[in-house]
Amino acid sequence: MKTKSFVFAAIFAVSAFFVGTAFAQESNENEVILQRTKDFYNSGNYAKAIQSINQAIDLKENQKAFPENVRLMAEAAYYDYIDSLAKEGQANGGRVNAKAFDNYILQLELHPQAASQRIFNIVESLFDSELEALQAERKQHTNGKKSAWNKINDRIEYLEKKQNELFDVVSGKIPAEKIKLELAEIEMKKMDRALKIAVLCVGVLLIIVVIILIVIVYKNYKRRKQAQMHFETSMEVISSMGKDMQENPDLAAAAAEESKKRSAASAALLGKADGELSKQIMEYFSTVEHRKQLADLQSKCFALGDKIDKYTFRQRTSRKVSELVLKVCNEAKFNHDVALVCYCASMVYDAGFLSVPKSILTASELTMTERQKIREHVHAAAEYFDFVPEQIRPIFLQAAEFHHENMDGKGYLAGLTGSNIPLIARVIRVCESYISLTSKRAYREIMDSDAAVKEMKSKAGVFYDSKIIDLLEKVI
């Protein structure tokens, strides 16, 4: 029994402690608010004083016996503020500051504990004078602008509503909580409207951004398409070089001079037969150390080939040609290492185009000098092959230097015939032409595989090696 009494006593003591602590904290907070309110009030800053005392009212509003010191301080602050607004209005022609007055009425509705008869007297007189002035102003706009009349009429309706509402709140007919709920709903509607506007603005902005991106992409596409078309025209010029030289003595003379300059380099490249070069490649990769270089070689050729394609506006041409070359080499039973080197060389045989200015590659018409510059791309490739081991570099140079030679000797630049053209160059000539014929070009219609092979067979022995065409036909 004694134990139970002790427990109850302990619980009561703890509860009393917490209640007392909470009361002390609340009382202390109340004193701080009151002192701050007095400071604002004494300095004549009644608007701040009202804001401050409202906090004390909110703390005490649920108490049955509302603290008199809080009520007196609130009444004084509210009275002096409305009195100052009334005097300020008289000094400015009799019209009170509408925004300040509306806010005051709202605060008085939310904190009716501050209301008093002298406050009502001033508020009532301000309502009456403001309504009287607005009604007189409305009469002047009867035959004037409808928008001005509507604005005045809305203000009159608002003031009349607020006048009735204020006295109903103070008299207890309408609880202040109802006003708070209405304000909360208004704020929610404002937030909802603001959110919808924000979403709409973001949506419009996104649409504008998408339109801008579409325009940019479309312009880039047109620019790239035009550049690609001009490049294809340049490639068509290259393919007709032999005919140009026959018809143009000046171009033929320039080509002859260029061939003379390059004769030593060409002779060095042609110094070893295809079989000898294949043997040299096989010997090079017979060591484990050299075989490890194959992966790195392929990676660098991939990168350079992609760079060439991007520069010349030809989508994946290097990959397409090289993959076809590898298939042909495998069909021809090339040694595996030799086939891989041919594969790599056929990715980068057009590296010389990187030395030709884009303004020439994309020109709609070419001068004699510009044509000559394009012709020289076969020689310029060599400067991009520093990464290729010296022992296998000759096949890369042959691929770049002679892939425009024709079987009948009317190609360029060396004018080689038949088997005098290095095997890698003959394979690339066939594979590149097939890829070109089966791809869309600005200057002709696209062909299917059968039509492309038929077209190439019609020029076997003139442009192409017929044996390589036969190998191609088996792998496509």
C-alpha positions as CSV (number, residue, x, y, z in Angstrom):
1,M,0.0,0.0,0.0
2,K,2.8,2.3,0.9
3,T,4.6,1.4,-2.4
4,K,1.5,2.5,-4.4
5,S,1.2,5.8,-2.5
6,F,4.9,6.4,-3.2
7,V,4.4,5.8,-7.0
8,F,1.4,8.1,-7.2
9,A,3.3,10.8,-5.3
10,A,6.3,10.4,-7.7
11,I,4.1,10.7,-10.7
12,F,2.3,13.7,-9.3
13,A,5.6,15.4,-8.5
14,V,7.0,14.7,-12.0
15,S,3.8,16.0,-13.7
16,A,3.8,19.1,-11.5
17,F,7.4,19.7,-12.4
18,F,6.8,19.5,-16.2
19,V,3.6,21.6,-15.9
20,G,5.4,24.2,-13.8
21,T,8.3,24.2,-16.3
22,A,6.0,24.6,-19.3
23,F,4.0,27.4,-17.5
24,A,7.2,29.2,-16.6
25,Q,8.5,28.9,-20.2
26,E,5.2,30.2,-21.5
27,S,5.1,33.0,-19.0
28,N,8.7,34.0,-19.8
29,E,7.9,34.0,-23.5
30,N,4.8,36.1,-22.9
31,E,6.9,38.7,-21.0
32,V,9.4,38.8,-23.8
33,I,6.7,39.5,-26.4
34,L,5.0,42.1,-24.2
35,Q,8.3,43.9,-23.7
36,R,9.1,43.9,-27.4
37,T,5.6,45.2,-28.2
38,K,6.1,48.1,-25.7
39,D,9.4,49.0,-27.3
40,F,7.8,49.2,-30.7
41,Y,4.8,51.0,-29.3
42,N,6.9,53.6,-27.4
43,S,8.9,54.3,-30.6
44,G,5.8,55.0,-32.5
45,N,6.1,51.9,-34.8
46,Y,2.5,50.8,-34.3
47,A,2.5,48.4,-37.3
48,K,5.4,46.4,-35.7
49,A,3.7,46.6,-32.3
50,I,0.6,45.0,-33.7
51,Q,2.6,42.2,-35.3
52,S,4.3,41.5,-32.0
53,I,1.2,41.6,-29.8
54,N,-0.6,39.3,-32.2
55,Q,1.9,36.6,-31.2
56,A,0.9,37.0,-27.5
57,I,-2.8,36.9,-28.5
58,D,-2.2,33.7,-30.4
59,L,-0.5,32.1,-27.4
60,K,-3.4,33.0,-25.1
61,E,-6.5,32.8,-27.4
62,N,-7.7,29.4,-26.2
63,Q,-7.7,30.5,-22.6
64,K,-11.1,31.2,-21.0
65,A,-9.7,34.1,-18.9
66,F,-7.8,36.1,-21.5
67,P,-4.9,38.0,-19.8
68,E,-5.8,41.6,-19.2
69,N,-2.3,42.9,-19.7
70,V,-2.2,41.3,-23.2
71,R,-5.6,42.7,-24.1
72,L,-4.7,46.2,-22.9
73,M,-1.5,46.3,-24.8
74,A,-3.2,44.9,-27.9
75,E,-6.0,47.5,-27.7
76,A,-3.6,50.4,-27.3
77,A,-1.4,49.2,-30.3
78,Y,-4.4,48.6,-32.6
79,Y,-6.1,52.0,-31.6
80,D,-3.0,54.1,-32.1
81,Y,-2.3,52.5,-35.4
82,I,-5.8,53.0,-36.9
83,D,-5.8,56.5,-35.4
84,S,-2.5,57.2,-37.2
85,L,-3.9,55.9,-40.5
86,A,-7.0,58.1,-40.1
87,K,-4.8,61.2,-39.5
88,E,-2.5,60.3,-42.4
89,G,-5.6,60.0,-44.6
90,Q,-6.9,63.4,-43.6
91,A,-3.5,64.9,-44.4
92,N,-3.6,63.3,-47.9
93,G,-7.0,64.6,-49.0
94,G,-9.3,62.4,-46.8
95,R,-8.5,59.0,-48.4
96,V,-7.0,56.4,-46.2
97,N,-4.2,54.1,-47.4
98,A,-6.3,51.2,-48.8
99,K,-3.6,48.5,-48.5
100,A,-2.7,49.4,-44.9
101,F,-6.4,49.7,-44.0
102,D,-7.3,46.3,-45.5
103,N,-4.5,44.6,-43.7
104,Y,-5.6,46.3,-40.4
105,I,-9.1,45.0,-40.8
106,L,-7.9,41.5,-41.5
107,Q,-5.6,41.5,-38.4
108,L,-8.5,42.8,-36.3
109,E,-10.8,40.0,-37.6
110,L,-8.1,37.4,-36.7
111,H,-7.5,39.0,-33.3
112,P,-10.9,40.3,-32.1
113,Q,-9.6,40.4,-28.5
114,A,-7.9,43.7,-29.4
115,A,-11.2,45.4,-30.4
116,S,-12.8,48.3,-28.4
117,Q,-15.4,50.9,-28.9
118,R,-13.0,53.7,-29.7
119,I,-11.4,51.5,-32.3
120,F,-14.9,50.7,-33.8
121,N,-15.6,54.4,-33.9
122,I,-12.6,55.2,-36.0
123,V,-13.0,52.1,-38.2
124,E,-16.6,52.9,-38.8
125,S,-15.9,56.5,-39.8
126,L,-13.1,55.3,-42.2
127,F,-15.5,52.7,-43.8
128,D,-18.2,55.4,-44.2
129,S,-15.9,58.0,-45.6
130,E,-14.2,55.6,-48.0
131,L,-17.6,54.2,-49.2
132,E,-19.0,57.7,-49.7
133,A,-16.0,58.8,-51.7
134,L,-16.1,55.6,-53.9
135,Q,-19.8,56.0,-54.5
136,A,-19.3,59.5,-55.7
137,E,-16.4,58.4,-57.9
138,R,-18.5,55.6,-59.3
139,K,-21.2,58.1,-60.5
140,Q,-18.6,60.0,-62.4
141,H,-17.7,56.8,-64.3
142,T,-21.2,55.8,-65.2
143,N,-20.8,56.9,-68.8
144,G,-17.0,56.4,-68.8
145,K,-14.7,53.4,-69.1
146,K,-16.5,50.2,-67.9
147,S,-13.2,48.8,-66.6
148,A,-12.8,51.8,-64.2
149,W,-16.4,51.5,-63.1
150,N,-16.1,47.8,-62.4
151,K,-12.9,48.4,-60.4
152,I,-14.7,51.0,-58.2
153,N,-17.7,48.8,-57.8
154,D,-15.6,45.8,-56.8
155,R,-13.9,47.9,-54.1
156,I,-17.3,49.1,-52.7
157,E,-18.6,45.5,-52.5
158,Y,-15.4,44.4,-50.8
159,L,-15.6,47.2,-48.1
160,E,-19.3,46.6,-47.5
161,K,-18.6,42.9,-47.0
162,K,-15.6,43.6,-44.7
163,Q,-17.6,46.1,-42.7
164,N,-20.4,43.6,-41.9
165,E,-17.9,40.8,-41.4
166,L,-15.8,42.7,-38.9
167,F,-18.6,43.5,-36.6
168,D,-20.0,39.9,-36.8
169,V,-16.5,38.5,-35.8
170,V,-16.1,40.9,-32.9
171,S,-19.7,40.3,-31.7
172,G,-19.1,36.5,-31.9
173,K,-21.5,35.7,-34.7
174,I,-18.6,34.5,-36.9
175,P,-15.7,32.7,-35.2
176,A,-12.2,34.0,-36.0
177,E,-11.3,30.4,-36.9
178,K,-13.7,30.7,-39.9
179,I,-11.8,33.7,-41.2
180,K,-8.5,31.8,-40.8
181,L,-9.9,28.8,-42.7
182,E,-11.1,31.2,-45.5
183,L,-7.7,32.8,-45.6
184,A,-6.1,29.4,-45.8
185,E,-8.3,28.4,-48.7
186,I,-7.5,31.7,-50.5
187,E,-3.8,31.0,-50.0
188,M,-4.2,27.5,-51.2
189,K,-6.0,28.7,-54.3
190,K,-3.2,31.3,-54.9
191,M,-0.6,28.6,-54.5
192,D,-2.5,26.3,-56.8
193,R,-2.9,29.1,-59.4
194,A,0.8,30.0,-59.0
195,L,1.8,26.3,-59.4
196,K,-0.4,26.0,-62.6
197,I,1.2,29.1,-64.0
198,A,4.6,27.8,-63.1
199,V,3.9,24.4,-64.8
200,L,2.5,26.2,-67.8
201,C,5.5,28.5,-68.0
202,V,7.9,25.5,-67.7
203,G,5.8,23.7,-70.4
204,V,6.0,26.6,-72.7
205,L,9.7,27.0,-72.0
206,L,10.3,23.3,-72.8
207,I,8.3,23.6,-76.0
208,I,10.4,26.7,-77.0
209,V,13.6,24.8,-76.1
210,V,12.5,21.7,-78.1
211,I,11.6,23.9,-81.1
212,I,15.0,25.7,-80.9
213,L,16.8,22.3,-80.7
214,I,14.7,21.0,-83.7
215,V,15.6,24.1,-85.7
216,I,19.3,23.7,-84.7
217,V,19.3,20.0,-85.5
218,Y,17.5,20.6,-88.8
219,K,19.9,23.4,-89.8
220,N,22.9,21.3,-88.9
221,Y,21.4,18.4,-90.9
222,K,20.8,20.6,-93.9
223,R,24.3,22.0,-93.6
224,R,25.8,18.5,-93.2
225,K,23.7,17.2,-96.1
226,Q,24.9,20.0,-98.4
227,A,28.5,19.5,-97.4
228,Q,28.1,15.7,-98.0
229,M,26.6,16.4,-101.4
230,H,29.5,18.7,-102.3
231,F,32.0,16.1,-101.1
232,E,30.3,13.4,-103.2
233,T,30.7,15.8,-106.1
234,S,34.4,16.0,-105.3
235,M,34.5,12.2,-105.2
236,E,32.8,12.1,-108.6
237,V,35.5,14.4,-109.9
238,I,38.2,12.0,-108.5
239,S,36.6,9.1,-110.3
240,S,36.7,10.9,-113.6
241,M,40.3,12.1,-113.3
242,G,41.5,9.9,-116.1
243,K,39.0,11.4,-118.5
244,D,39.8,14.9,-117.3
245,M,43.5,14.3,-118.1
246,Q,42.7,13.1,-121.6
247,E,40.5,16.2,-122.3
248,N,42.6,18.7,-120.4
249,P,46.3,19.0,-121.5
250,D,47.1,21.4,-118.6
251,L,45.8,18.9,-116.0
252,A,47.6,16.1,-117.8
253,A,50.9,18.0,-117.6
254,A,50.4,18.8,-113.9
255,A,49.7,15.1,-113.3
256,A,52.8,14.1,-115.2
257,E,54.9,16.5,-113.2
258,E,53.5,15.2,-110.0
259,S,54.1,11.6,-111.0
260,K,57.7,12.5,-111.8
261,K,58.2,14.0,-108.3
262,R,56.6,10.9,-106.7
263,S,58.3,8.3,-108.9
264,A,61.0,7.5,-106.4
265,A,58.6,7.0,-103.6
266,S,56.3,4.9,-105.7
267,A,59.2,2.8,-106.9
268,A,60.2,2.1,-103.3
269,L,56.6,1.1,-102.5
270,L,56.4,-1.2,-105.5
271,G,59.9,-2.6,-104.9
272,K,58.5,-5.6,-103.1
273,A,56.0,-8.0,-104.7
274,D,52.7,-8.9,-102.9
275,G,54.0,-12.3,-101.9
276,E,57.2,-10.8,-100.4
277,L,55.2,-8.2,-98.4
278,S,53.0,-10.9,-97.1
279,K,56.0,-12.9,-96.0
280,Q,57.5,-9.8,-94.3
281,I,54.2,-9.3,-92.3
282,M,54.1,-13.0,-91.2
283,E,57.7,-12.8,-90.0
284,Y,57.0,-9.6,-88.1
285,F,54.1,-11.1,-86.2
286,S,55.8,-14.4,-85.5
287,T,57.1,-13.0,-82.2
288,V,54.8,-12.8,-79.1
289,E,55.9,-9.2,-78.5
290,H,54.8,-8.1,-82.0
291,R,51.6,-10.0,-81.9
292,K,50.6,-8.0,-78.8
293,Q,50.7,-4.9,-81.0
294,L,47.8,-6.0,-83.2
295,A,45.1,-5.0,-80.8
296,D,46.6,-1.5,-80.3
297,L,47.1,-1.2,-84.1
298,Q,43.4,-2.0,-84.7
299,S,42.3,0.5,-82.0
300,K,44.3,3.3,-83.5
301,C,43.1,2.5,-87.0
302,F,39.5,2.5,-85.8
303,A,40.0,6.0,-84.3
304,L,41.7,7.4,-87.4
305,G,39.1,5.8,-89.7
306,D,36.2,7.4,-87.6
307,K,38.1,10.8,-87.8
308,I,38.3,10.5,-91.6
309,D,34.6,9.6,-92.0
310,K,33.6,12.6,-89.8
311,Y,35.8,14.9,-91.8
312,T,34.6,13.7,-95.1
313,F,30.9,13.4,-94.1
314,R,30.8,9.6,-94.9
315,Q,29.0,7.7,-92.3
316,R,31.0,4.6,-91.2
317,T,32.5,4.2,-94.7
318,S,35.9,3.2,-93.3
319,R,34.4,0.5,-91.2
320,K,32.2,-0.8,-94.1
321,V,35.1,-0.9,-96.6
322,S,37.5,-2.5,-94.1
323,E,35.0,-5.2,-93.0
324,L,34.4,-6.1,-96.7
325,V,38.1,-6.1,-97.4
326,L,38.6,-8.6,-94.5
327,K,35.9,-10.9,-95.9
328,V,37.5,-10.8,-99.3
329,C,40.9,-11.5,-97.8
330,N,39.6,-14.5,-95.8
331,E,37.8,-15.8,-98.9
332,A,41.1,-15.6,-100.8
333,K,42.7,-17.7,-98.0
334,F,45.1,-14.9,-96.9
335,N,47.3,-15.7,-93.9
336,H,45.4,-14.5,-90.8
337,D,48.0,-11.8,-89.9
338,V,48.2,-10.6,-93.4
339,A,44.4,-10.3,-93.6
340,L,44.3,-8.3,-90.4
341,V,46.9,-5.9,-91.6
342,C,44.9,-5.4,-94.8
343,Y,41.9,-4.9,-92.7
344,C,43.6,-2.2,-90.7
345,A,45.1,-0.5,-93.8
346,S,41.7,-0.4,-95.5
347,M,40.3,1.6,-92.5
348,V,42.7,4.5,-93.1
349,Y,43.6,4.5,-96.8
350,D,41.8,7.8,-97.2
351,A,43.7,9.6,-94.4
352,G,45.1,12.0,-96.9
353,F,41.7,13.8,-97.1
354,L,42.5,15.1,-93.6
355,S,45.1,17.4,-95.3
356,V,42.7,18.8,-97.8
357,P,40.9,21.9,-96.6
358,K,37.2,21.4,-95.9
359,S,36.5,24.5,-98.1
360,I,37.8,22.4,-101.0
361,L,36.0,19.2,-100.1
362,T,32.7,21.0,-99.8
363,A,33.0,23.4,-102.7
364,S,30.2,23.2,-105.3
365,E,32.7,23.8,-108.1
366,L,36.4,23.1,-108.2
367,T,39.2,25.1,-109.8
368,M,42.2,23.4,-111.5
369,T,44.3,24.0,-108.4
370,E,41.7,22.6,-106.1
371,R,41.4,19.5,-108.2
372,Q,45.1,19.0,-108.0
373,K,44.9,19.4,-104.2
374,I,42.3,16.6,-104.1
375,R,44.5,14.4,-106.3
376,E,47.4,14.8,-103.8
377,H,45.4,13.3,-100.9
378,V,46.8,9.9,-101.8
379,H,50.3,11.1,-101.0
380,A,49.3,13.0,-97.9
381,A,48.1,9.9,-96.1
382,A,51.7,8.9,-95.2
383,E,52.0,11.7,-92.6
384,Y,49.2,10.0,-90.5
385,F,50.9,6.5,-90.4
386,D,53.6,7.2,-87.8
387,F,51.8,4.8,-85.4
388,V,52.2,1.9,-87.8
389,P,55.3,-0.3,-87.3
390,E,57.8,0.3,-90.0
391,Q,57.9,-3.4,-91.2
392,I,54.2,-3.4,-92.1
393,R,53.9,0.2,-93.1
394,P,54.4,-0.4,-96.8
395,I,51.0,-2.1,-97.2
396,F,49.4,1.0,-95.6
397,L,51.2,3.2,-98.0
398,Q,50.3,1.0,-101.0
399,A,46.6,1.1,-99.9
400,A,46.7,4.9,-99.7
401,E,48.8,5.6,-102.7
402,F,47.3,3.3,-105.4
403,H,43.6,2.8,-104.5
404,H,42.6,5.0,-107.5
405,E,44.6,3.1,-110.1
406,N,42.6,1.3,-112.9
407,M,43.4,-2.0,-114.4
408,D,43.7,-0.4,-117.9
409,G,46.3,2.0,-116.7
410,K,44.1,5.1,-116.9
411,G,43.7,5.6,-113.2
412,Y,45.9,8.0,-111.2
413,L,48.5,8.9,-110.1
414,A,51.0,6.4,-111.3
415,G,49.0,5.0,-114.2
416,L,49.8,1.4,-113.2
417,T,48.2,-1.6,-115.1
418,G,46.9,-5.0,-114.1
419,S,49.0,-6.9,-111.6
420,N,51.4,-4.0,-111.3
421,I,48.9,-2.4,-109.0
422,P,49.5,-3.7,-105.5
423,L,47.0,-6.3,-104.4
424,I,45.7,-4.3,-101.4
425,A,44.9,-1.4,-103.7
426,R,43.0,-3.6,-106.1
427,V,41.0,-5.1,-103.2
428,I,40.1,-1.7,-101.8
429,R,39.3,-0.4,-105.3
430,V,36.6,-3.1,-105.7
431,C,35.3,-3.0,-102.1
432,E,35.1,0.8,-102.0
433,S,33.3,1.0,-105.3
434,Y,30.8,-1.7,-104.1
435,I,30.1,0.3,-100.9
436,S,29.7,3.5,-103.0
437,L,27.3,1.9,-105.5
438,T,25.1,0.4,-102.8
439,S,25.0,3.7,-100.8
440,K,22.8,6.7,-101.5
441,R,24.6,9.4,-103.6
442,A,23.5,12.8,-104.7
443,Y,24.6,12.2,-108.3
444,R,22.9,8.8,-108.8
445,E,20.4,6.3,-107.5
446,I,21.3,3.7,-105.0
447,M,21.9,0.1,-106.4
448,D,21.1,-3.2,-104.8
449,S,23.9,-5.9,-104.5
450,D,23.1,-7.6,-107.7
451,A,23.0,-4.4,-109.7
452,A,26.2,-3.2,-108.1
453,V,28.1,-6.4,-109.0
454,K,26.7,-6.4,-112.5
455,E,27.9,-2.8,-112.9
456,M,31.4,-3.6,-111.7
457,K,31.6,-6.7,-113.9
458,S,30.9,-4.6,-116.9
459,K,34.0,-2.7,-116.1
460,A,36.2,-5.6,-115.1
461,G,39.7,-5.3,-116.7
462,V,39.1,-1.6,-117.1
463,F,38.6,-0.3,-113.6
464,Y,38.5,-3.5,-111.5
465,D,40.3,-6.9,-111.1
466,S,37.8,-9.5,-112.2
467,K,39.1,-12.1,-109.7
468,I,38.5,-9.8,-106.8
469,I,35.0,-9.1,-108.1
470,D,34.4,-12.9,-108.1
471,L,35.6,-13.1,-104.4
472,L,33.4,-10.1,-103.5
473,E,30.4,-11.8,-105.0
474,K,30.9,-14.8,-102.8
475,V,31.0,-12.9,-99.5
476,I,28.2,-10.3,-99.9
